[in-house]
Amino acid sequence: MKSTLLQNKKLKAYSALACSVVAIGNAANAQIVYTDITPDYTGTSAATSIYQLNLNNDALTDFLIGTAQSSGGARVAANAVTTGRIGGSSSCLALNANAPINNTAITSWSSSATLASWGTTGVYGNWGNVTNKYLPLKIVIAGQDRFGWARLDVSGSASSASFTIKDYAYDSTATSINAGQQIAGFSNQNLLFNTITIRTGNKTLHLDIKNNEALIGTVKVFNLLGEELKSSSIQNNEVVIGMDDCTTGIYLANITANGSTVTKKFLIK
């Protein structure tokens, strides 16, 4: 199977409520456009799923991320549609949060590459059964390279493969971006994003703070209409917010601590 199979399959359009924001920081001439895919999109090899990624939200597809399956195994691969390129050579890079994405840090870029493939001999590629890794991307705007990322989970076996894409961003003016970066010039914002994890259960929101970080701040819960529903202070390594009076759906947790603010989405069932 070759990754170019993705371009030969009939495209399946995916409509989602995607929240795009422009985040401007203190860095001169830096502007990051961030898109949260709500709900997350999951594709499987059983349905030969393809996600059409429009990195700069200009109504033109820049990348295809999809699955393919045959008697020899299953795979997840990516293709650039226009001038885009994907970080890595035969296998896409799977970056950790805050890794730099630019032409100096990444010297090999491809128009098509495999994230991971599974067969009878095992798994090939950097994306074999990983969660919350970042795919480095770049596109050309007005003759200039502009860099971005997409956050995915990828899993599979010889008989099936799947991926979940959660969000993506690119810097429309600068020649570099960090994996997971949403606000230009604010490294503390990225640290805060990766310090706090969210989990839900029994109509309750739990925020866990990693590594016993000393955080002082507040957590506010909003619905997708922007209405504030809950508020709680951060005083220890776990914040618990009851959601008994909220209906099933997607909500946003706005977390402000130690001078930085991040927003994470979560689902109440």
Secondary structure, DSSP 8 states (H G I E B T S, - for coil): --TTHHHHS-------EEEEEEEE-SSTT-EEEEEEEEEEEEEEGGGT-EEEE-TT-SSS--EEEEEEEETTEEEEEEEE-SS-EEEBSSBB--B-TT-EESTTT---EESEEEEEEEETTEEESTTTTEEEEEEEEEEEETTEEEEEEEEEEEEEETTEEEEEEEEEEEESSSS-EETT--STT-HHHHHHHHHEEEEEETTEEEEEEGGG----EEEEEE-TT--EEEEEEE-SSEEEEE-TTS-SEEEEEEEEETTEEEEEEEEE-
